[in-house]
Amino acid sequence: MDAITAHAELGIAAVALGMVLTPGPNMIYLVSRTIVQGRRAGLISLAGVGTGFLVYLAAVTAGIAALFAVVPALYTAIKLAGAAYLLWLAWKAVKPGGTAVFEPQALPEDSPRRLYLMGFLTCLLNPKLAILYISLLPQFVDPSRGHVAEQSLLLGLTQIVIAVSINGLIAMSAGTIASFFSRRPAWLRVQRYAMGTVLGGLALHIAADRAKAVAA
């Protein structure tokens, strides 16, 4: 018997695709670094982000979701902190003089080591991933099928493949997209306000969500 059902795999794939296409810390960092330093810097940063995914996967496979189910106050604190972080990113986008994801910025160039570490830390501090791995992914695990850790591992790997692939495509296309927006400032403003609206809406949704952490 397969460890996970096709329904579970398609479900987590749909969730992962929806989340990776929503502008967030990972996308913002990867795009900004690619525009400033080129595609090689974007790929190094993406490697750091991918490592962050693996840390989350290792944690959920080890059963960390059970800890948050037992100590719901800790889960709530992490969720609210993540929502506050997204609201801060939303304000940065919509405030007077704010910047859009694909707007070139005068940032200092980082070394490959720093690019990797910043990608890693950006991923670890991404509240969307904390919610995904702590609360959403365990809901696709079926304890009656056994091999709970194996199910978590396979579902997490599905999410990682989708997230890394889409983030990589976006980062590699960042220069072309930025060039397009630079010739169309009105579109750049639309993109900035759209990003701020999405981030703000996601933050409010996370903060208002009464769902609890689910122990796999």
C-alpha positions as CSV (number, residue, x, y, z in Angstrom):
1,M,0.0,0.0,0.0
2,D,1.3,3.4,-0.9
3,A,2.3,5.6,2.0
4,I,0.1,8.5,0.8
5,T,-3.0,8.7,-1.3
6,A,-3.2,10.6,-4.6
7,H,-5.8,12.8,-2.9
8,A,-3.4,13.8,-0.2
9,E,-0.6,14.5,-2.6
10,L,-2.8,16.6,-4.9
11,G,-4.1,18.4,-1.9
12,I,-0.7,19.4,-0.5
13,A,0.4,20.3,-4.1
14,A,-2.5,22.7,-4.5
15,V,-1.8,24.3,-1.2
16,A,1.9,24.6,-1.9
17,L,1.2,26.1,-5.4
18,G,-1.2,28.7,-4.0
19,M,1.2,29.7,-1.2
20,V,4.3,30.0,-3.4
21,L,2.4,32.2,-5.9
22,T,1.4,34.6,-3.1
23,P,4.1,37.2,-2.7
24,G,5.9,36.7,0.6
25,P,9.4,37.0,2.2
26,N,11.0,34.3,0.1
27,M,9.8,35.7,-3.2
28,I,10.7,39.3,-2.2
29,Y,14.3,38.3,-1.2
30,L,15.0,36.1,-4.2
31,V,13.7,38.6,-6.7
32,S,15.6,41.6,-5.1
33,R,18.9,39.6,-5.0
34,T,18.5,38.4,-8.6
35,I,17.8,42.0,-9.9
36,V,20.7,43.4,-7.9
37,Q,23.4,40.7,-8.4
38,G,22.2,38.5,-11.3
39,R,20.9,35.0,-11.7
40,R,23.8,33.3,-10.0
41,A,23.1,35.2,-6.8
42,G,19.4,34.3,-7.1
43,L,20.3,30.6,-7.4
44,I,22.6,30.8,-4.4
45,S,19.9,32.5,-2.4
46,L,17.4,29.8,-3.6
47,A,19.7,27.1,-2.3
48,G,19.5,28.8,1.2
49,V,15.7,28.9,0.9
50,G,15.7,25.2,-0.1
51,T,17.7,24.4,3.0
52,G,15.2,26.2,5.1
53,F,12.4,24.1,3.6
54,L,14.4,20.9,4.6
55,V,14.7,22.1,8.2
56,Y,11.0,22.6,8.4
57,L,10.5,19.2,6.9
58,A,12.8,17.5,9.3
59,A,11.0,19.2,12.2
60,V,7.5,18.1,11.1
61,T,8.7,14.6,10.3
62,A,10.1,14.4,13.9
63,G,6.7,15.3,15.2
64,I,7.1,18.9,16.2
65,A,3.5,19.6,15.4
66,A,2.6,17.4,18.4
67,L,4.4,19.9,20.6
68,F,2.3,22.8,19.3
69,A,-0.9,20.8,19.7
70,V,0.0,20.2,23.4
71,V,1.1,23.9,23.9
72,P,-1.4,25.9,21.9
73,A,-0.2,29.2,23.3
74,L,3.2,28.7,21.7
75,Y,1.5,28.0,18.3
76,T,-0.7,31.1,18.7
77,A,2.3,33.3,19.5
78,I,4.2,32.1,16.5
79,K,1.1,32.6,14.3
80,L,0.5,36.2,15.5
81,A,4.2,37.0,15.1
82,G,4.1,35.8,11.6
83,A,1.0,37.8,10.9
84,A,2.6,41.0,12.2
85,Y,5.6,40.4,10.0
86,L,3.4,40.1,6.9
87,L,1.6,43.3,7.9
88,W,5.0,45.1,8.1
89,L,5.9,43.9,4.6
90,A,2.5,45.0,3.4
91,W,3.0,48.5,4.9
92,K,6.5,48.7,3.3
93,A,4.8,48.1,-0.1
94,V,1.9,50.5,0.1
95,K,3.4,53.4,2.2
96,P,4.4,56.6,0.4
97,G,7.7,56.0,-1.3
98,G,7.3,52.2,-0.9
99,T,8.9,49.8,-3.3
100,A,7.5,46.9,-5.4
101,V,9.0,43.4,-5.7
102,F,10.3,43.9,-9.2
103,E,11.5,47.5,-8.7
104,P,15.3,47.8,-8.9
105,Q,16.8,49.0,-5.7
106,A,20.2,50.3,-4.7
107,L,21.3,47.4,-2.5
108,P,24.9,46.4,-1.6
109,E,26.2,43.2,-3.2
110,D,26.4,40.3,-0.8
111,S,29.0,37.5,-0.8
112,P,27.9,34.0,-1.8
113,R,28.0,32.9,1.9
114,R,25.8,35.8,3.0
115,L,23.4,35.2,0.1
116,Y,23.0,31.6,1.1
117,L,22.6,32.4,4.8
118,M,20.1,35.2,4.2
119,G,18.0,32.9,2.0
120,F,18.1,30.3,4.7
121,L,17.1,32.7,7.5
122,T,14.4,34.3,5.3
123,C,12.9,30.9,4.7
124,L,13.0,30.0,8.4
125,L,11.3,33.2,9.5
126,N,8.6,32.9,6.8
127,P,5.3,32.8,8.7
128,K,3.5,31.2,5.7
129,L,5.8,28.1,6.0
130,A,5.4,27.9,9.7
131,I,1.6,27.7,9.2
132,L,2.0,25.2,6.3
133,Y,4.2,22.8,8.1
134,I,2.8,23.1,11.6
135,S,-0.9,23.2,10.9
136,L,-1.8,22.4,7.3
137,L,0.5,19.5,6.2
138,P,-0.4,17.2,9.2
139,Q,-4.0,17.4,8.1
140,F,-3.1,15.4,4.9
141,V,-1.5,12.7,7.0
142,D,-3.7,9.6,7.6
143,P,-2.6,7.8,10.8
144,S,-4.8,4.8,9.9
145,R,-2.4,4.1,7.0
146,G,0.6,3.9,9.4
147,H,4.1,5.3,8.6
148,V,3.2,8.8,9.8
149,A,6.7,10.0,9.5
150,E,7.1,8.6,6.0
151,Q,3.8,10.3,5.0
152,S,5.0,13.6,6.4
153,L,8.3,13.2,4.6
154,L,6.7,12.5,1.2
155,L,4.1,15.3,1.5
156,G,6.8,17.7,2.5
157,L,9.0,16.8,-0.4
158,T,6.1,17.4,-2.7
159,Q,5.8,20.9,-1.3
160,I,9.5,21.5,-1.6
161,V,9.7,20.5,-5.2
162,I,6.9,22.8,-6.1
163,A,8.1,25.7,-4.1
164,V,11.7,25.5,-5.2
165,S,10.7,25.1,-8.9
166,I,8.3,28.1,-8.9
167,N,10.6,30.3,-6.8
168,G,13.4,29.4,-9.2
169,L,11.4,30.3,-12.3
170,I,10.3,33.6,-10.7
171,A,13.9,34.5,-9.7
172,M,15.3,33.6,-13.1
173,S,12.7,35.8,-14.8
174,A,13.1,38.7,-12.3
175,G,15.4,40.7,-14.6
176,T,13.1,40.5,-17.6
177,I,10.1,41.3,-15.5
178,A,11.8,44.3,-13.8
179,S,12.8,45.6,-17.2
180,F,9.2,45.4,-18.3
181,F,7.9,47.3,-15.3
182,S,10.7,49.9,-15.5
183,R,9.2,51.1,-18.8
184,R,5.7,51.1,-17.4
185,P,5.7,52.9,-14.0
186,A,1.9,52.8,-13.7
187,W,2.1,49.0,-13.8
188,L,4.8,49.1,-11.2
189,R,2.5,51.0,-8.8
190,V,-0.3,48.5,-9.5
191,Q,2.0,45.7,-8.7
192,R,3.1,47.4,-5.5
193,Y,-0.4,48.0,-4.2
194,A,-1.5,44.5,-5.3
195,M,1.4,42.9,-3.3
196,G,0.5,45.0,-0.3
197,T,-3.1,44.0,-0.5
198,V,-2.3,40.3,-0.8
199,L,0.2,40.4,2.1
200,G,-2.2,42.4,4.3
201,G,-5.1,40.1,3.5
202,L,-2.9,37.0,4.3
203,A,-1.8,38.5,7.5
204,L,-5.3,39.2,8.7
205,H,-6.4,35.7,7.6
206,I,-3.6,34.1,9.6
207,A,-4.3,36.3,12.7
208,A,-8.1,35.6,12.6
209,D,-7.8,31.9,11.8
210,R,-9.0,29.9,14.9
211,A,-7.5,26.7,13.6
212,K,-5.2,24.9,16.0
213,A,-2.0,23.0,15.3
214,V,-2.7,19.4,14.3
215,A,-0.6,16.6,15.6
216,A,0.2,14.1,13.0
